[in-house]
């Protein structure tokens, strides 16, 4: 399974993914497979979701860290006893902000303070270990990446979702998290207190999303080729990233609120 996982990542990577060493790829795949085989709620994750949303070691264009082994060792105990994927998410996400930073398995210089939100920190704080956990802060993009990696470390499919610019007078961009819970994708803001399918931007901002205008659409970042591209506006000029268009989903959710 490890070798086939490595092959899948290589075969589905686009030209924007840096070439990693054989030892990095093997370790990443080993711990991804180990999470799937040893954490009860992760054992029944469909293979396609495992490959697309657990196995990848990079969420968007953040610098690549060797995060998976340490994240697994710290977070797996919190996921082991969970009776459901939903329960595992509730147990694991708060620890992503505290336990990872406090562990010598993750940081050479552990710190007992929690990761906090700090606006305007992208793209300076995106890499999960060398930037966000080391500094102790990030804005929505950095905390979304950190949570996605933490959930993937325990075998739970997760991805970052966002919009290049809200279609409202004040504009602004935002990124958040989607997690697969067995019955589909569920969203939450990238903060320690998980409120599934609730967020400050739904429906107020999301109801104005527009999939006919790339600037105002909503996208889920992908490793494999998707049906759209997400303009990463923290780069100048914007980097176009593989994505799935999620605009219709959020428009529907907004109408039901």
N, C-alpha and C positions, 0 to 999 in steps of 0.2 A: 504493500500500500504506500509506503514511503516513496519508493522509486516512481510509482505511477503519479503520485501527488506532485513530485518535483517536475515530472514531464508535463503535467497539465499546466503548471504555472509558467513554464518556459514556452510552451506552445501557444498559450493565450496571452502572453505579455505583449504590449505594444512597444514601439521604439522609445517611448518616454521612460520606460522602466530601466534602471541601471542594471548592469550585469553583476550579479552577486557571486561570491565564491561558492565552490561546491560544498564546503563545510557549512556555510551559512544556510544554503538551500536545504541541506540534509537535516540540520538542526531544526529549522523552521517546520519542515514537513514532519519530522519525528514527533515533535511536541503537539502539533496539530492533530496527528493521528492518535497520539496517546490520550489527548483530551477526549476525543471521540470514543475511544475504547474504554476509558476508565471512569468517566463522569456519567452517571446513570441517565440524566435527562438529555445528554448529548448523543446517546447511542442510536436513537431512532431518527436523527436528522437525515433527511434525504441526501444522497450523494451529491446531487447537483448543487444544493445549497451549501453543503460542506466545502465543495471545491471553490465556489464563487465568493462565499461570505464568511468562511472560517479560515481556510488555508492561506489566503493572501496576507503578506506581511506589510503591505503598504496600502493606505486608504486613498490618498490623493498624491500630491507631489511633495510631501514632507521628506526631509532627510531620513535615510533608512537607519534605524537602530536595531540592535540585536536584543529584542525585547521579549520574545515569546517564552523562552525557558524560565526566566525569572518571574514573569507574570503568571505562568502556569503554577509554579511552585508556591507562590504566595496566595493566589486566588482559588486554586482548585479545592482546598479544604472547605471554602465557603459554598462552593457549588455542589460538593459531593453529597450533602445531606438534603438538598432540595428535592421536593416531590414533583416539581413541574418546572418548565422553562421560565414561567412567570415568577415563580418563587426564587429561582436561581438569579434572575436579573435583579430582584429586590435585595438579595443578599450580597451580590457581587459588586454592583455599581458603587455604593457608598465606600466600599473598601478600595476601589480603584483610586479614590482621591486621598486616602489615608495610608492604608497598609502597604501599597507599592512604594510610596516615598519613604516609609519607615524601615524598609527591609534592605539589609546588605546583599540580598540575592538580586536586587534590582539596581541599587545605587552604591557606589563606592563610599559615599559619605551620606548615610541615611539621615533623614530629617523627620522629626515628629509632627511638624505642622502639615496641615492638609493643603492640597492644591486648591487655589482660589481663582475665581474669574477676574480677569483684568482686561478691559476693553482695549482695542487697537493694538493687540499683541501679535496679529498675523501679518506677515509670515515669519516673524522672529521666533515665535514659540509654537512650533508644530510637531517636531520630532518628539515621540512620547517620553523617552528617557533622557536624552542629552539636552533637551530644551525644556519641555513642560515639567517633568518631574524634578529635574535638577534646579530649575528656577523657582518652582512652586506656584506658577501661575500661567494662564493662557486665556485667550478669548474663545469665542464659541467654536472656532475651527479647531484649535488645539485641544480643547476639552472633548470635542466630538471624536477626534482621532484617538485620544487616550481611552475613551469609553469603548469605542469600537474594538480597539486592540485588546482591551481587558476582557471583553465578552468573547471575542474570538479565541483568546487564550484558554478559555474553559469550554470551548466547543460550541458556543452559541452563535448562530448566524447574525451578523450585525453589519451595518453600513452607514455611511454619512450621507445626509440629505441636506440640500440647501437651495438657495436662490441667489443669483448674481445681484439682483436688486429688487426690493419690494416694489410692487406697482402701486405705491401710495405717494402722496406729496413729499413726505420726509425721506423717502428712498431707504437706503441702507441695505446691506446684505445680511444673511444669517445662515448658519449651519446647525444641524441637530442630528439626532440618532434615530434610526429605525432598527428594530430587533424582530426576528422571526420567532413566533411563539407557538408554532404548530398549526395555527388556524389563519396564518397570514402575517403580514408586516404590521407592527405597531410602533408608533412614534413617541418620543419624549425629548424634552429639552436636555442639553448636555450638562446636567447638574447632578449633585449627589442624591438629592431627594427625588426618586423616580416617580413621576405621575404619568402612567401610561395613557396614551391617547388624549392627553391634555397638554396645552402649552399656551403661553401668553400670546402667541402669534396666530392661534386658531380660535375662531374663524376671522378675527379682525383683519389680519394681513393676508392670509392665504386665500380668502374669498376673491381677492383682486388678481390672483395669479393668471397668467396668460400664456398658454402654450404655443401661441402664434408669434410670440415675441420672445426670443431666447433670453433677453435681459430679465424678463419677468416670469419665466417658467420656473418650475421646481424639479430638481434632478437628484437622483441617487447615484453616487459615484460607484463605478464598476471597475473590476480588473479585466474581465473579458469584454469583448465588444458588445455594446448595448444598442439601443434604438435611438440614442441621442448623444450629444456632447455637452458637457457642463463647462461654461466659461469660468475659469478660476480667476476672479477679478483681483485677487491680492497680488497677482503678477502683472507687470507692465511691460509689454502688452499682455492681455489675458491669455492664459494657457487653456487650450481646449482639451477637456478630459472625457474619457469614455463614461457614459452614463445611461441610466434608464430615466425616461421622462415620467415624473410622478405628479404632474400638474393635475391631471384628471382625478386622481385619487384625492388630492387635497381640496379640490373644488367640491367634490362630493361630500367629503367630511365637513367642509364649511357650511354646506347647505343643510346638513342635519343638525348643526349646533343650534 
